[in-house]
Amino acid sequence: FILSHLVFLLSLIVIYNIPRLYPVIHEKFLPPMDRTLRFYIIGVFSIAFLAYYLCIYFYKKSKISVFKFGALSLYFWASTIVVFLILCNSSAFLSHDLFEYSVRGRMLSIYKLNPYLHAPMEIKGDIFFPFIFWKRTPECYGPLWVAIGAFHTLFFKNSVALTTFMHKLVLLAFLGMTSSVFYKLCKDNIPEDAGSTTLALLLNPLVVVMTLIDGHN
């Protein structure tokens, strides 16, 4: 379990570094269009999903628990949280949506514009404007999501990197709360598999990448 978990975390670190290849191969699009890079991405994702599967498999087979205090749980949660925090500092990987959320939050928090009645075209001078695609489209998500976006944009008004980091920290907090509630539900309904089922949610590479790297809601 420890070995497969380590390989899983290392594969996430490799995914974290993929955007660093974009300037080398002159890639400018999200998602990446370069065939060689896509092949590389598929390979890394395959390793991540294999390590993820083995991690859950050995967890169930070994009859262990990371939800009870001990050396194993300390290693698991410390290493996982550290890597997840590193991922929160990553560049957008497969989508521009992360910037779309922030620019609409900034419309409300900084420019005092209703994002349902106004479009980003009205704030062309904003630091996020060059990174967005839907420049003429008003907000299409619910008001609670807009309020969350507006909240985190208040802290770092002049930094794209720090604003997106704060955005992902909010999503990481929600992922943690979701996993906690999910674990309690599993304890009530499938107590024998509560731990492995919760880890299957928390460690799922698709969930991790979409949430902590691409910053989707």
Disulfide bonds with the S-S distance in Angstrom:
none
